[in-house]
């Protein structure tokens, strides 16, 4: 079960469509900001959250840190345009299980989701 978190609804829709064709991945919800992601994760307890970094209000790094405390069984995969060492380090320090840049091929995101989900079972 995957929760999608991105402030761009078109990005969430594209991810939902792409992940929806995978027989072993089910999207159970979407959020447009970090606080909504935390609220949904508490209720839905997804295996994986695909999290953008730049969002209004609570950004993806702060949300990841909060999620690690609120729903420790859920893994966070950061999916962002900001593919730099600083952002990668901040994501790792916040507890992200994986980091995928938006410019990478979709197969990289799928592999990251499957890898972190298999570690949660």
Residue, then its C-alpha position, 0 to 999 in steps of 0.5 A: x500500500x502506497x500513499x502519494x504526497x506531492x503538492x502538484x495534483x498533476x504529479x500525483x495523478x501521473x504517479x497514481x496512473x503509473x503505479x496503478x498498472x503494477x499488479x503488486x502496488x496499490x495506491x491507497x491515498x494522496x496528500x498535497x502537503x506534509x501535515x495531511x500526509x501525517x494524518x492520512x498515514x496514521x489512519x491508513x498505515x501504508x507500507x510506503x509513502x512517496x514524498x516530495x520535498x518542496x511543499x507548502x506548510x510542512x515540507x517533505x523533510x519535516x514530514x518524513x521526520x514526523x512520520x518516522x515517529x508517528x508511523x514507524x512501520x511506514x517507509x518513506x521514499x523521497x521523490x524530488x527535483x532537488x537531486x543534490x547532496x544537501x537534500x539527500x543528506x537531509x532526507x537520510x537524516x530525517x529517516x527516508x528509506x530511499x531517495x529518487x530524483x524525478x528525472x530518473x526513470x520510473x523503473x528506479x521509483x518502482x524498484x525503490x518502492x518494492x525494496x523498502x516495502x519488502x523490508x517492512x513485511 
